[in-house]
Amino acid sequence: MRSQYGLGEFLGNCVYLAYTKLRFPGARLVRLPFCLRGGKARLRYGRGLTVGYGCRFDLAGEGVVLEIGEGCKMNDRVHIVAHESVRIGDSVLMASNIFISDTSHGSFTEDASSPDVAPDDRPLVTKPTAIGNNVWIGEGVCIMPGVEVGDGCTIGANSVVTKSVPANTVVAGAPARAIRRWSEESRTWERVG
């Protein structure tokens, strides 16, 4: 089998592999540039983690606020903000340009923040966010605070997930809505609605 990488990328991957083994034992590959704000003490990850180019984890709060399961693969420019709790299950596959957060600048429901206050001056509001096992997250997806994505879900490209998604469901759109569900009875993906 022929390598899919050119010489430059192959050599770069050798450097990234050495960096990964030194800084993130147990991970498969962490490509640079990689930004981990808040420190490794706020991150827990399982074996086989792969992180693409330009990923950024903004972590604050107390203790471990970002948990990533085993065998997770993130492509380039995945941005995760965790101030309270973001949990990602095992064998989650992420495309590029994804945003996942448990944090918002201000509240838009109870105790609403005034639009007269600059967004950066509004209080941070957090709601735990969770992604189950065996989830596929497409290109350009945003998963917002307080969302729970069940096991076996697929999130379509450029979707904005503002509400929780039951297990074994395909969602798409902005805001995302269910378009297919797995049927154990027929062993097929059935249309919703």
C-alpha positions as CSV (number, residue, x, y, z in Angstrom):
1,M,0.0,0.0,0.0
2,R,1.3,3.4,-0.9
3,S,1.6,6.2,1.7
4,Q,-1.1,8.9,1.4
5,Y,1.4,11.5,2.7
6,G,4.1,13.5,0.9
7,L,7.6,13.6,2.3
8,G,7.0,16.9,4.1
9,E,3.8,15.7,5.8
10,F,5.4,12.4,6.7
11,L,8.3,14.1,8.4
12,G,5.9,16.5,10.2
13,N,3.9,13.5,11.4
14,C,7.1,12.0,12.8
15,V,7.7,15.2,14.8
16,Y,4.0,15.2,15.9
17,L,4.3,11.6,17.0
18,A,7.3,12.4,19.2
19,Y,5.5,15.4,20.7
20,T,2.4,13.2,21.3
21,K,4.4,10.5,23.1
22,L,6.1,13.1,25.3
23,R,3.1,15.4,26.2
24,F,0.0,13.1,25.8
25,P,0.9,9.5,26.7
26,G,-1.7,7.1,25.4
27,A,-2.9,9.4,22.6
28,R,-2.4,8.3,19.0
29,L,-1.4,11.6,17.5
30,V,-1.7,15.3,18.4
31,R,-0.8,17.5,15.4
32,L,0.6,21.0,15.9
33,P,-0.4,23.7,16.2
34,F,-2.6,22.6,19.2
35,C,-3.7,25.1,21.9
36,L,-4.6,23.8,25.3
37,R,-5.7,26.7,27.5
38,G,-6.3,26.0,31.1
39,G,-3.8,23.2,31.4
40,K,-3.8,19.4,31.2
41,A,-5.2,19.1,34.8
42,R,-8.6,20.0,33.4
43,L,-8.4,17.4,30.6
44,R,-8.9,13.6,30.7
45,Y,-8.7,11.6,27.6
46,G,-8.8,7.9,26.7
47,R,-6.3,5.8,24.7
48,G,-6.0,6.4,21.0
49,L,-7.0,10.1,20.9
50,T,-6.2,11.7,17.5
51,V,-6.2,15.6,17.2
52,G,-5.9,17.4,13.9
53,Y,-4.2,20.6,13.0
54,G,-5.2,23.9,14.7
55,C,-7.4,22.4,17.4
56,R,-8.1,24.4,20.5
57,F,-9.4,23.4,23.9
58,D,-10.4,26.4,26.2
59,L,-10.7,24.9,29.7
60,A,-11.6,26.7,32.9
61,G,-13.4,25.9,36.1
62,E,-12.4,23.4,38.8
63,G,-11.0,19.9,38.2
64,V,-11.5,17.9,35.0
65,V,-14.0,19.8,32.8
66,L,-13.3,18.1,29.5
67,E,-13.5,14.3,29.3
68,I,-12.8,12.5,25.9
69,G,-13.3,8.8,25.6
70,E,-11.2,6.1,23.9
71,G,-10.5,6.0,20.2
72,C,-11.8,9.5,19.5
73,K,-10.6,11.2,16.3
74,M,-10.8,14.9,15.6
75,N,-9.9,16.5,12.3
76,D,-8.6,20.0,11.9
77,R,-9.8,23.2,13.8
78,V,-12.0,21.6,16.4
79,H,-12.7,24.2,19.1
80,I,-14.0,22.9,22.5
81,V,-14.9,25.3,25.3
82,A,-15.4,23.7,28.7
83,H,-15.9,25.6,31.9
84,E,-18.2,23.1,33.8
85,S,-18.4,19.8,31.9
86,V,-18.0,18.6,28.3
87,R,-18.1,14.8,28.0
88,I,-17.3,13.1,24.7
89,G,-17.8,9.3,24.6
90,D,-15.8,6.5,23.0
91,S,-15.1,6.2,19.2
92,V,-16.5,9.7,18.3
93,L,-15.4,10.8,14.9
94,M,-15.3,14.6,14.1
95,A,-14.8,16.4,10.8
96,S,-13.2,19.8,10.7
97,N,-14.3,23.3,11.8
98,I,-16.4,22.1,14.7
99,F,-17.4,24.1,17.8
100,I,-18.6,22.4,21.1
101,S,-19.3,24.4,24.2
102,D,-20.8,24.3,27.6
103,T,-20.5,28.1,28.0
104,S,-22.3,31.2,26.9
105,H,-21.7,34.9,27.4
106,G,-24.9,35.8,29.2
107,S,-28.3,34.3,29.6
108,F,-31.1,34.5,27.1
109,T,-33.8,32.8,29.2
110,E,-34.3,33.4,32.9
111,D,-32.3,36.2,34.4
112,A,-31.7,37.4,30.8
113,S,-28.6,39.5,30.1
114,S,-29.2,43.0,28.8
115,P,-28.2,43.7,25.2
116,D,-26.9,47.1,26.6
117,V,-24.0,45.2,28.2
118,A,-21.0,44.2,26.0
119,P,-21.0,40.4,25.5
120,D,-17.5,40.1,27.1
121,D,-18.9,41.9,30.2
122,R,-21.9,39.6,30.6
123,P,-21.6,36.7,33.2
124,L,-20.6,33.3,31.8
125,V,-23.4,30.8,32.0
126,T,-22.6,27.1,31.8
127,K,-24.7,24.0,31.1
128,P,-23.1,20.6,30.9
129,T,-22.7,19.2,27.3
130,A,-22.4,15.5,26.5
131,I,-21.8,13.5,23.4
132,G,-22.4,9.7,23.5
133,N,-20.4,6.8,22.0
134,N,-20.0,6.1,18.3
135,V,-21.2,9.5,17.2
136,W,-20.2,11.0,13.8
137,I,-20.1,14.9,13.8
138,G,-19.9,16.4,10.3
139,E,-18.1,19.4,8.9
140,G,-18.8,22.8,10.5
141,V,-21.1,21.6,13.3
142,C,-21.9,23.7,16.4
143,I,-23.0,21.9,19.5
144,M,-24.3,24.4,22.0
145,P,-24.4,24.4,25.9
146,G,-26.7,22.0,27.6
147,V,-27.0,19.6,24.7
148,E,-26.8,15.8,25.1
149,V,-26.2,13.8,21.9
150,G,-27.1,10.1,22.4
151,D,-25.0,7.1,21.3
152,G,-24.9,6.2,17.6
153,C,-26.0,9.6,16.3
154,T,-24.9,11.4,13.2
155,I,-24.8,15.2,13.1
156,G,-25.1,16.5,9.5
157,A,-22.6,19.1,8.1
158,N,-23.1,22.7,9.2
159,S,-25.8,21.8,11.7
160,V,-26.4,23.9,14.8
161,V,-27.4,21.6,17.6
162,T,-29.4,23.5,20.2
163,K,-31.5,20.7,21.7
164,S,-30.6,17.2,22.9
165,V,-30.7,14.4,20.4
166,P,-31.9,10.8,21.2
167,A,-29.7,7.9,20.6
168,N,-29.4,6.5,17.0
169,T,-30.7,9.6,15.3
170,V,-29.5,11.6,12.3
171,V,-30.0,15.3,12.6
172,A,-29.3,18.2,10.2
173,G,-30.0,21.9,9.8
174,A,-29.8,25.1,11.7
175,P,-31.3,24.6,14.2
176,A,-30.8,20.8,13.8
177,R,-33.8,18.6,13.6
178,A,-34.2,14.8,13.4
179,I,-34.3,13.5,9.8
180,R,-33.7,9.7,10.4
181,R,-33.8,7.2,13.2
182,W,-32.4,3.7,13.4
183,S,-35.1,1.0,13.6
184,E,-34.0,-2.1,15.5
185,E,-37.1,-3.9,14.0
186,S,-36.3,-3.3,10.3
187,R,-32.5,-2.8,10.8
188,T,-32.7,0.4,8.6
189,W,-32.5,4.1,9.0
190,E,-36.1,5.4,8.7
191,R,-37.2,8.9,7.8
192,V,-38.7,11.0,10.5
193,G,-41.8,13.2,9.9
